[in-house]
């Protein structure tokens, strides 16, 4: 039986200290897209952040998970849930995928048709 957190091509797992280099690469990728602009961060800053994430307990419904490619074991992205309000049934989420790993999945949307 496979884990709920493991799919056909990726698995979601806790962030490990050695993931810092992948996260530094994701920040560079996001900067190139021009959607987000953050001040430059040092390699030591990314390293410290990843070490902190590796030992931080999830805050209820708020968490961050590394996306790992099953075939290579490479950290290729991160997903997270933020600002969760279980009573209201609301939360925000974030998904970041490394530049070389975007648009590699398959998604089919079948919208509902409303008849009046």
DOFIGU-454775 format. One record per atom (N, C-alpha, C, CB): y, z, x. Coordinates in Angstrom, 3 decimals. Each point is the difference from the previous one (the first is absolute). Glycine has a CB too. Example, Ala and Ser with C-alpha at 12.3 -4.5 7.8 and 13.67 -1.06 7.14 Angstrom:
% residues 2
+----------+----------+----------+
!       c2 !       c3 !       c1 !
+----------+----------+----------+
!   -5.690 !    7.800 !   13.190 !
!    1.190 !    0.000 !   -0.890 !
!    1.200 !    0.000 !    0.900 !
!   -1.173 !    1.246 !   -1.892 !
!    2.223 !   -1.966 !    1.542 !
!    1.190 !    0.060 !    0.820 !
!    1.090 !    0.730 !   -0.770 !
!   -0.628 !   -2.145 !    1.184 !
+----------+----------+----------+
This chain:
% residues 116
+----------+----------+----------+
!       c2 !       c3 !       c1 !
+----------+----------+----------+
!   -1.173 !    0.000 !    0.844 !
!    1.173 !    0.000 !   -0.844 !
!    1.239 !    0.000 !    0.891 !
!   -1.242 !    1.218 !   -1.852 !
!    2.197 !   -2.077 !    1.528 !
!    1.216 !   -0.055 !    0.792 !
!    1.021 !    0.996 !   -0.537 !
!   -0.440 !   -2.416 !    0.539 !
!    1.389 !    2.733 !    0.295 !
!    1.055 !    0.929 !   -0.359 !
!    1.003 !   -0.660 !   -0.933 !
!   -0.302 !    1.180 !    2.183 !
!    0.926 !   -0.388 !   -2.997 !
!    1.085 !   -0.462 !   -0.863 !
!    1.112 !   -0.608 !    0.843 !
!   -0.565 !    1.767 !   -1.704 !
!    0.740 !   -1.303 !    2.916 !
!    1.089 !   -0.393 !    0.882 !
!   -0.337 !   -1.216 !    0.862 !
!    0.712 !    2.370 !    0.021 !
!   -1.898 !   -2.933 !   -0.191 !
!   -0.431 !   -1.144 !    0.804 !
!   -0.255 !   -1.198 !   -0.894 !
!   -1.010 !    1.540 !    1.702 !
!    1.649 !   -2.658 !   -1.343 !
!   -0.185 !   -1.241 !   -0.735 !
!   -0.859 !   -0.958 !    0.802 !
!    2.209 !    0.316 !   -1.135 !
!   -2.154 !   -1.586 !    0.784 !
!   -0.796 !   -1.008 !    0.700 !
!    0.552 !   -0.301 !    1.386 !
!   -0.611 !   -0.978 !   -2.202 !
!    1.941 !    1.096 !    2.383 !
!    0.606 !   -0.386 !    1.269 !
!    0.769 !    1.112 !    0.700 !
!    0.138 !   -2.253 !   -0.923 !
!    0.281 !    3.269 !    0.162 !
!    0.788 !    1.087 !    0.578 !
!   -0.465 !    1.346 !   -0.521 !
!    1.947 !   -1.538 !    0.218 !
!   -1.516 !    2.573 !    0.504 !
!   -0.189 !    1.347 !   -0.511 !
!    1.302 !    0.750 !    0.183 !
!   -2.482 !   -0.023 !    0.532 !
!    2.723 !    0.953 !   -1.433 !
!    1.156 !    0.875 !    0.098 !
!   -0.481 !    1.303 !    0.619 !
!    1.156 !   -1.066 !   -2.020 !
!   -0.401 !    1.553 !    2.996 !
!   -0.402 !    1.225 !    0.688 !
!    1.244 !    0.768 !    0.427 !
!   -2.142 !   -1.086 !    0.800 !
!    1.925 !    2.309 !   -0.375 !
!    1.104 !    0.802 !    0.513 !
!    0.596 !   -0.628 !    1.252 !
!   -1.064 !    2.049 !   -0.955 !
!    2.315 !   -1.755 !    1.195 !
!    0.685 !   -0.495 !    1.189 !
!   -0.441 !    0.816 !    1.205 !
!    1.983 !   -0.752 !   -1.380 !
!   -2.311 !    0.068 !    2.463 !
!   -0.437 !    0.630 !    1.245 !
!    1.123 !   -0.117 !    1.043 !
!   -2.447 !   -0.543 !   -0.517 !
!    2.498 !    1.466 !    1.489 !
!    1.053 !   -0.066 !    1.023 !
!    0.080 !   -1.341 !    0.724 !
!   -0.296 !    2.425 !    0.285 !
!   -0.845 !   -3.063 !   -0.040 !
!    0.011 !   -1.273 !    0.731 !
!    0.521 !   -1.180 !   -0.834 !
!   -1.919 !    0.867 !    1.321 !
!    2.205 !   -0.643 !   -2.595 !
!    0.561 !   -1.048 !   -0.852 !
!    1.472 !   -0.273 !    0.300 !
!   -1.630 !    0.653 !   -1.755 !
!    2.247 !    0.138 !    2.613 !
!    1.442 !   -0.121 !    0.225 !
!    0.412 !   -1.400 !    0.460 !
!    0.033 !    2.422 !    0.566 !
!   -0.853 !   -3.074 !    0.232 !
!    0.385 !   -1.335 !    0.483 !
!    0.036 !   -1.006 !   -1.146 !
!   -1.012 !    0.524 !    2.238 !
!    0.081 !   -0.404 !   -3.178 !
!    0.001 !   -0.891 !   -1.165 !
!    1.258 !    0.229 !   -0.833 !
!   -2.524 !   -0.005 !   -0.030 !
!    2.890 !    1.258 !   -0.180 !
!    1.180 !    0.305 !   -0.804 !
!    1.280 !   -0.479 !    0.683 !
!   -1.199 !    1.980 !   -0.951 !
!    1.244 !   -1.922 !    2.257 !
!    1.149 !   -0.525 !    0.723 !
!    0.092 !   -1.515 !   -0.223 !
!   -0.196 !    1.848 !    1.741 !
!   -0.936 !   -2.533 !   -1.734 !
!   -0.026 !   -1.433 !   -0.279 !
!    0.429 !   -0.326 !   -1.416 !
!   -1.805 !   -0.220 !    1.660 !
!    1.397 !    1.055 !   -2.635 !
!    0.404 !   -0.228 !   -1.395 !
!    1.519 !    0.105 !   -0.133 !
!   -2.215 !    0.912 !   -0.814 !
!    2.825 !    0.038 !    1.527 !
!    1.456 !    0.164 !   -0.062 !
!    0.705 !   -1.242 !    0.538 !
!   -0.265 !    2.489 !    0.259 !
!   -0.251 !   -3.060 !    0.814 !
!    0.579 !   -1.225 !    0.560 !
!   -0.152 !   -1.148 !   -0.999 !
!   -0.526 !    0.786 !    2.353 !
!   -0.652 !   -0.898 !   -2.981 !
!   -0.231 !   -1.039 !   -1.011 !
!    0.987 !    0.117 !   -1.159 !
!   -2.424 !   -0.033 !    0.628 !
!    2.622 !    1.263 !   -1.130 !
!    0.902 !    0.208 !   -1.132 !
!    1.434 !   -0.358 !    0.371 !
!   -1.507 !    1.810 !   -0.852 !
!    1.885 !   -1.500 !    2.079 !
!    1.350 !   -0.329 !    0.451 !
!    0.205 !   -1.513 !    0.009 !
!    0.057 !    2.099 !    1.392 !
!   -1.076 !   -2.843 !   -0.994 !
!    0.090 !   -1.463 !    0.023 !
!    0.162 !   -0.590 !   -1.394 !
!   -1.395 !    0.002 !    2.055 !
!    0.810 !    0.665 !   -3.051 !
!    0.122 !   -0.481 !   -1.376 !
!    1.421 !    0.142 !   -0.525 !
!   -2.382 !    0.611 !   -0.382 !
!    3.122 !    0.330 !    0.953 !
!    1.381 !    0.198 !   -0.418 !
!    0.168 !    0.805 !   -1.268 !
!    0.477 !   -2.109 !    1.088 !
!   -1.576 !    2.587 !   -1.686 !
!    0.101 !    0.784 !   -1.231 !
!    0.456 !    1.431 !    0.263 !
!   -1.792 !   -1.417 !   -0.979 !
!    1.367 !    1.968 !    2.092 !
!    0.328 !    1.378 !    0.337 !
!    0.630 !    0.047 !    1.382 !
!   -1.885 !    0.852 !   -1.442 !
!    2.830 !    0.030 !    1.599 !
!    0.611 !    0.166 !    1.307 !
!    0.008 !    1.485 !    0.337 !
!    1.434 !   -2.080 !   -0.305 !
!   -2.232 !    2.440 !    1.271 !
!   -0.064 !    1.379 !    0.467 !
!    0.453 !    0.038 !    1.448 !
!   -1.888 !    0.547 !   -1.600 !
!    2.490 !    0.555 !    2.029 !
!    0.363 !    0.112 !    1.411 !
!   -1.250 !   -0.093 !    0.875 !
!    2.000 !    1.420 !   -0.609 !
!   -1.865 !   -1.942 !    1.819 !
!   -1.156 !   -0.093 !    0.890 !
!   -0.588 !    1.389 !    0.266 !
!    0.983 !   -2.068 !    1.063 !
!   -2.301 !    2.114 !   -0.960 !
!   -0.700 !    1.253 !    0.272 !
!   -0.797 !   -0.176 !    1.278 !
!   -0.131 !    0.589 !   -2.470 !
!    0.034 !    0.447 !    3.240 !
!   -0.732 !   -0.065 !    1.264 !
!   -1.501 !    0.007 !   -0.236 !
!    1.894 !    1.159 !    1.141 !
!   -2.622 !   -1.618 !   -0.145 !
!   -1.463 !    0.057 !   -0.057 !
!   -0.438 !    1.453 !   -0.166 !
!   -0.199 !   -2.078 !    1.449 !
!    0.870 !    2.991 !   -0.749 !
!   -0.336 !    1.425 !   -0.118 !
!    0.226 !    0.498 !   -1.428 !
!    0.612 !    0.338 !    2.419 !
!    0.422 !   -0.873 !   -3.086 !
!    0.262 !    0.371 !   -1.391 !
!   -1.124 !   -0.441 !   -0.925 !
!    2.437 !   -0.161 !    0.459 !
!   -2.934 !   -1.065 !   -0.264 !
!   -1.140 !   -0.477 !   -0.798 !
!   -1.253 !    0.816 !    0.302 !
!    0.988 !   -2.313 !   -0.028 !
!   -1.179 !    2.641 !    1.298 !
!   -1.161 !    0.787 !    0.412 !
!    0.037 !    1.389 !   -0.657 !
!   -0.082 !   -1.258 !    2.202 !
!    1.236 !    1.905 !   -2.160 !
!    0.149 !    1.335 !   -0.604 !
!   -0.216 !   -0.063 !   -1.511 !
!    1.615 !    0.647 !    1.823 !
!   -1.080 !   -1.694 !   -2.462 !
!   -0.163 !   -0.149 !   -1.447 !
!   -1.477 !   -0.143 !   -0.371 !
!    2.271 !   -1.076 !   -0.137 !
!   -2.998 !    0.228 !    0.870 !
!   -1.422 !   -0.213 !   -0.302 !
!   -0.798 !    1.279 !    0.209 !
!    0.223 !   -2.405 !    0.665 !
!    0.085 !    3.159 !    0.388 !
!   -0.685 !    1.276 !    0.230 !
!    0.262 !    0.961 !   -1.152 !
!    0.193 !   -0.330 !    2.485 !
!    1.044 !    0.354 !   -2.961 !
!    0.354 !    0.870 !   -1.128 !
!   -0.751 !   -0.417 !   -1.262 !
!    2.273 !    0.382 !    1.009 !
!   -2.318 !   -1.685 !   -1.286 !
!   -0.693 !   -0.506 !   -1.182 !
!   -1.492 !    0.315 !    0.034 !
!    1.698 !   -1.814 !   -0.156 !
!   -2.278 !    1.805 !    1.348 !
!   -1.438 !    0.239 !    0.144 !
!   -0.400 !    1.405 !   -0.423 !
!   -0.023 !   -1.641 !    1.857 !
!    0.937 !    2.589 !   -1.797 !
!   -0.345 !    1.386 !   -0.341 !
!    0.686 !    0.499 !   -1.265 !
!   -0.331 !    0.410 !    2.411 !
!    1.175 !   -1.243 !   -3.012 !
!    0.715 !    0.396 !   -1.211 !
!   -0.919 !   -0.108 !   -1.209 !
!    2.178 !   -0.761 !    1.009 !
!   -2.195 !    1.818 !   -1.808 !
!   -0.765 !   -0.047 !   -1.249 !
!    0.778 !   -0.817 !   -1.020 !
!   -1.066 !    2.254 !    0.477 !
!    0.333 !   -2.919 !   -1.371 !
!    0.683 !   -0.773 !   -1.037 !
!    0.770 !    0.962 !   -0.894 !
!   -1.781 !   -1.812 !    0.059 !
!    2.889 !    1.347 !   -0.566 !
!    0.856 !    0.789 !   -0.875 !
!   -0.358 !   -0.349 !   -1.444 !
!    1.880 !    0.084 !    1.737 !
!   -3.025 !    0.406 !   -2.185 !
!   -0.439 !   -0.319 !   -1.357 !
!   -0.297 !   -1.471 !   -0.145 !
!    1.344 !    1.888 !   -0.869 !
!   -0.526 !   -2.556 !    0.088 !
!   -0.191 !   -1.421 !   -0.258 !
!    0.778 !   -0.891 !    0.966 !
!   -0.374 !    0.575 !   -2.378 !
!    1.019 !    0.012 !    3.377 !
!    0.772 !   -0.766 !    0.981 !
!   -0.764 !   -0.034 !    1.320 !
!    2.185 !    0.647 !   -1.119 !
!   -2.395 !   -1.838 !    1.645 !
!   -0.788 !   -0.141 !    1.225 !
!    0.260 !   -1.351 !    0.637 !
!   -1.759 !    1.522 !   -0.928 !
!    1.361 !   -1.654 !    2.187 !
!    0.006 !   -1.281 !    0.708 !
!   -1.372 !   -0.211 !    0.605 !
!    2.481 !    0.166 !    0.495 !
!   -2.988 !   -1.387 !   -0.577 !
!   -1.306 !   -0.341 !    0.545 !
!    0.089 !   -1.265 !    0.833 !
!   -1.115 !    1.093 !   -1.955 !
!    0.394 !   -1.125 !    3.055 !
!   -0.084 !   -1.201 !    0.825 !
!   -0.944 !   -0.991 !   -0.673 !
!    0.460 !    1.333 !    2.117 !
!   -0.169 !   -2.615 !   -1.971 !
!   -0.878 !   -1.071 !   -0.469 !
!   -0.694 !   -0.547 !    1.241 !
!    1.494 !   -0.590 !   -2.024 !
!   -2.805 !    0.683 !    2.042 !
!   -0.790 !   -0.414 !    1.166 !
!   -0.883 !   -1.191 !   -0.357 !
!    0.016 !    2.363 !    0.878 !
!    0.004 !   -3.401 !   -0.047 !
!   -0.870 !   -1.162 !   -0.199 !
!   -1.427 !    0.403 !    0.346 !
!    1.892 !   -1.622 !    0.524 !
!   -2.826 !    1.366 !   -1.412 !
!   -1.391 !    0.379 !    0.247 !
!   -0.626 !   -0.782 !    1.144 !
!   -0.190 !    0.582 !   -2.395 !
!    0.562 !   -1.855 !    2.535 !
!   -0.649 !   -0.823 !    1.017 !
!    0.446 !    0.334 !    1.424 !
!   -0.176 !   -1.784 !   -1.703 !
!    1.413 !    2.279 !    1.864 !
!    0.512 !    0.271 !    1.351 !
!    0.293 !    1.468 !    0.266 !
!    0.953 !   -2.258 !   -0.035 !
!   -0.821 !    3.065 !   -1.018 !
!    0.389 !    1.394 !    0.164 !
!    1.485 !    0.160 !    0.302 !
!   -2.297 !    0.472 !    0.798 !
!    3.046 !   -1.572 !   -0.875 !
!    1.428 !   -0.006 !    0.311 !
!    0.810 !    0.537 !   -1.180 !
!   -0.343 !   -1.960 !    1.545 !
!    1.374 !    2.755 !   -1.232 !
!    0.929 !    0.463 !   -1.024 !
!    0.932 !   -1.160 !   -0.323 !
!   -0.131 !    2.431 !    0.796 !
!    0.072 !   -2.908 !   -2.041 !
!    0.752 !   -1.197 !   -0.368 !
!    1.098 !    0.275 !   -1.021 !
!   -2.035 !   -1.316 !    0.476 !
!    2.129 !    2.545 !   -0.949 !
!    1.034 !    0.308 !   -0.976 !
!   -0.004 !    1.461 !   -0.379 !
!   -0.169 !   -2.306 !   -0.850 !
!    1.002 !    2.620 !   -0.111 !
!    0.102 !    1.366 !   -0.519 !
!    0.370 !   -0.072 !   -1.473 !
!    0.682 !    0.912 !    2.273 !
!   -1.230 !    0.001 !   -3.058 !
!    0.365 !    0.149 !   -1.407 !
!    0.384 !    1.453 !   -0.232 !
!   -1.555 !   -1.889 !   -0.718 !
!    2.439 !    2.100 !   -0.226 !
!    0.398 !    1.370 !   -0.285 !
!    0.483 !    0.153 !   -1.424 !
!    0.593 !    0.292 !    2.381 !
!   -0.696 !    0.922 !   -2.872 !
!    0.579 !    0.332 !   -1.297 !
!    1.057 !    1.078 !    0.256 !
!   -2.165 !   -0.586 !   -1.291 !
!    3.278 !    0.460 !    0.590 !
!    1.152 !    0.862 !    0.247 !
!    0.633 !    0.421 !   -1.319 !
!    0.403 !   -1.135 !    2.208 !
!    0.284 !    2.238 !   -2.191 !
!    0.764 !    0.478 !   -1.155 !
!   -0.845 !    0.023 !   -1.273 !
!    2.076 !   -0.899 !    1.060 !
!   -3.276 !    1.425 !   -0.953 !
!   -0.894 !    0.035 !   -1.157 !
!    0.434 !    1.085 !   -0.990 !
!   -1.888 !   -0.844 !    1.442 !
!    1.873 !    0.501 !   -2.699 !
!    0.274 !    0.929 !   -1.086 !
!   -1.153 !   -0.128 !   -0.997 !
!    2.553 !   -0.163 !    0.315 !
!   -3.628 !    0.935 !   -0.101 !
!   -1.174 !   -0.126 !   -0.869 !
!    0.294 !    0.268 !   -1.480 !
!   -1.365 !    0.677 !    1.947 !
!    2.293 !    0.222 !   -2.218 !
!    0.320 !    0.299 !   -1.407 !
!    0.591 !   -1.212 !   -0.704 !
!    0.389 !    2.391 !    0.615 !
!    0.454 !   -3.131 !    0.091 !
!    0.624 !   -1.182 !   -0.592 !
!   -0.840 !   -1.253 !    0.228 !
!    2.238 !    1.053 !    0.346 !
!   -3.263 !   -0.949 !    0.511 !
!   -0.844 !   -1.156 !    0.284 !
!    0.699 !   -1.050 !    0.841 !
!   -1.164 !    0.433 !   -2.120 !
!    2.055 !    0.010 !    3.037 !
!    0.747 !   -0.933 !    0.835 !
!   -0.225 !    0.297 !    1.477 !
!    1.719 !   -0.233 !   -1.808 !
!   -1.642 !   -0.805 !    2.610 !
!   -0.001 !    0.145 !    1.453 !
!    0.532 !   -1.290 !    0.611 !
!   -1.964 !    1.618 !   -0.071 !
!    2.364 !   -1.536 !    1.336 !
!    0.382 !   -1.188 !    0.738 !
!   -1.076 !   -0.247 !    1.033 !
!    2.484 !    0.399 !   -0.372 !
!   -2.641 !   -1.642 !    0.763 !
!   -0.994 !   -0.309 !    1.024 !
!    0.591 !   -0.961 !    1.012 !
!   -1.866 !    0.366 !   -1.642 !
!    1.244 !   -0.392 !    2.788 !
!    0.419 !   -0.928 !    1.052 !
!   -1.249 !   -0.627 !    0.604 !
!    2.104 !    1.353 !    0.496 !
!   -1.968 !   -2.606 !   -0.108 !
!   -1.082 !   -0.721 !    0.672 !
!    0.626 !   -0.778 !    1.147 !
!   -1.400 !   -0.179 !   -2.138 !
!    0.883 !    0.355 !    3.312 !
!    0.435 !   -0.761 !    1.158 !
!   -1.236 !   -0.602 !    0.643 !
!    2.029 !    1.492 !    0.369 !
!   -1.991 !   -2.795 !   -0.151 !
!   -1.086 !   -0.678 !    0.699 !
!    0.575 !   -0.669 !    1.239 !
!   -1.284 !   -0.373 !   -2.162 !
!    0.544 !    0.422 !    3.255 !
!    0.414 !   -0.671 !    1.218 !
!    0.150 !   -1.492 !   -0.245 !
!   -1.151 !    1.753 !    1.372 !
!    2.079 !   -2.384 !   -0.639 !
!    0.332 !   -1.410 !   -0.225 !
!   -1.218 !   -0.917 !    0.001 !
!    2.186 !    0.453 !    1.049 !
!   -3.129 !   -0.243 !   -0.171 !
!   -1.165 !   -0.868 !    0.084 !
!   -1.046 !    0.246 !   -1.066 !
!    0.422 !   -0.099 !    2.386 !
!   -0.165 !    1.079 !   -3.257 !
!   -1.003 !    0.367 !   -1.005 !
!    0.507 !   -0.158 !   -1.428 !
!   -0.953 !    1.582 !    1.646 !
!    2.109 !   -2.154 !   -1.808 !
!    0.535 !   -0.224 !   -1.344 !
!   -0.618 !   -1.253 !   -0.609 !
!    2.158 !    1.128 !    0.647 !
!   -2.231 !   -1.115 !   -1.973 !
!   -0.492 !   -1.153 !   -0.771 !
!   -1.435 !   -0.388 !    0.370 !
!    2.354 !   -0.808 !   -0.155 !
!   -3.179 !    1.810 !    0.422 !
!   -1.394 !   -0.250 !    0.359 !
!   -0.966 !    0.434 !   -1.108 !
!    0.626 !    0.290 !    2.404 !
!   -0.097 !    0.356 !   -3.422 !
!   -0.855 !    0.482 !   -1.073 !
!   -0.043 !   -0.992 !   -1.137 !
!    0.520 !    2.341 !    0.636 !
!   -1.209 !   -1.958 !   -1.667 !
!   -0.022 !   -0.845 !   -1.187 !
!    0.381 !    0.858 !   -1.187 !
!   -1.778 !   -1.522 !    0.978 !
!    2.640 !    1.009 !   -1.788 !
!    0.478 !    0.723 !   -1.165 !
!    0.188 !   -1.001 !   -1.119 !
!    1.134 !    1.768 !    1.421 !
!   -1.715 !   -1.481 !   -2.529 !
!    0.160 !   -0.867 !   -1.152 !
!    0.571 !    0.839 !   -1.129 !
!   -1.922 !   -1.506 !    0.719 !
!    2.975 !    1.030 !   -1.288 !
!    0.643 !    0.714 !   -1.093 !
!   -0.219 !   -0.777 !   -1.288 !
!    1.733 !    0.981 !    1.562 !
!   -2.225 !   -0.293 !   -2.535 !
!   -0.188 !   -0.602 !   -1.316 !
!    0.887 !    0.759 !   -0.974 !
!   -2.399 !   -0.725 !    0.526 !
!    3.638 !    0.298 !   -0.714 !
!    0.911 !    0.732 !   -0.876 !
!   -0.484 !   -0.007 !   -1.442 !
!    1.882 !   -0.587 !    1.521 !
!   -1.582 !    1.677 !   -2.184 !
!   -0.317 !    0.070 !   -1.431 !
!    0.957 !   -0.875 !   -0.771 !
!   -0.893 !    2.329 !    0.252 !
!    0.362 !   -2.931 !   -1.241 !
!    0.855 !   -0.809 !   -0.862 !
!    0.242 !    0.785 !   -1.285 !
!   -0.887 !   -2.187 !    0.985 !
!    2.142 !    2.281 !   -1.324 !
!    0.371 !    0.735 !   -1.216 !
!    0.258 !   -0.998 !   -1.115 !
!    0.998 !    1.897 !    1.354 !
!   -1.639 !   -1.689 !   -2.442 !
!    0.198 !   -0.870 !   -1.157 !
!    0.815 !    0.753 !   -1.037 !
!   -2.178 !   -1.226 !    0.440 !
!    3.123 !    0.522 !   -1.025 !
!    0.804 !    0.638 !   -1.035 !
!   -0.341 !   -0.537 !   -1.357 !
!    1.811 !    0.348 !    1.628 !
+----------+----------+----------+
